[in-house]
Amino acid sequence: MGKHKAASHKTGGSQIIIPLLALLALVVFNLIRDPSFFSIQLLKNNYGNTVLAGNLISILNGASELAILAMGMTLVTSASRGQDISVGAGAAIAGSVFLSILLAGHITWWLIIGAFLGSCVVAMIFGAFNGALVAVFKIQPMIATLILFTIGRSIAYWINGGATPNVADDRVKYLGNFIPGIPIPTPILVVVACAVIFFLVLKFTNLGLYTQAVGSNDRAARLNGISVVRVKLMAFMILGLCVAVAGTMSVGRLGIINHETVLLGVEMDAILAVAIGGNSLGGGKFNMAGSVIGAYVIQGLTVTLYAMKVPSTDVQAYKAVVIIAIVVIGSPVVKRVAGQMWGKLFGKKTMPAA
């Protein structure tokens, strides 16, 4: 048991090295380019509240939805050996449900809570639908979730009645902006809360162990009494909860839902965050912290490119080049070659690549 734990810690440590190095490289580059890049200021917003501002706050705030989705995507990737490409469409549905419930009555804190819980239930139902296709019908995850990816935004359109409704209540906008008296953007606090919940769940339950067991070898997991179907369904439903949080947060930022543009393209960024985090897209062992760092690396790269006056039409191309480099450097082949070179140079035995 002691050896198993030690090996697990070594694996987790090696997984997180790549995202940490990528984040460090991004920080050093920006400090050299502009020493004041990470400066933080206290400013007055439109409501007269004192809030934190600066590039660092923009990175932490802008990556909030992505970081939350990356946590859920990590579990799905580990358990199903595939990815859910419908999270953006699911967020559009969840945000539409949230807003439609709010507009159905007089807005109070209880109604806001009820609307959020309603969006969570709907998102979990769609997550269970995706999970059933994968776990019960044995459909490859990317193909299974392609269904909701294709029709999800149309469902959001039907929920909205073909409109782009908005809500002007300031209490709703607190979810995506600032709570009066608190200078830190609310989305950052939500990410911290989600991270704490994931940490506690993975630490005090067997969810993480079962998820990794199913992703590594579902047949062996089944022989050891683990319900493979239940674990995969749970992973997709937890991702559904993350989708609901991200969708309602997006509504809170502007107080409006546009089914065509809300979190558009976030699916690929969530998958990349998991990959940059050092996690295998083929399932098995995972490192949740690495995925979260990967989300901030992606957002940090985006903010850096805009700060360098790169045209918005070129940002995706530059991001693709950098992300490809990060993923290739973190690949098992490169790690193995680097380990062999290290062994030759320093005469030490190298650990086989995970």
Secondary structure, DSSP 4 states (H G I P E B T S, - for coil): -HHHHHHHHHHHHHHHHHHHHHHHHHHHHHHHH-TTTT--EEEE-TTS-EEEESHHHHHHHHTHHHHHHHHHHHHHHHHHSS--TTHHHHHHHHHHHHHHHHTTS---HHHHHHHHHHHHHHHHHHHHHHHHHHHTS---HHHHHHHHHHHHHHHHHHHTTTS--B---HHHHTTTS--TT--S-HHHHHHHHHHHHHHHHHHHSSHHHHHHHHHH-HHHHHHTT--HHHHHHHHHHHHHHHHHHHHHHHHHHHTB--TTTTTTTHHHHHHHHHHHTT--TTSS---HHHHHHHHHHHHHHHHHHHHTT--HHHHHHHHHHHHHHHHHHTSHHHHHHHHHHHHHHH--PPPPP-
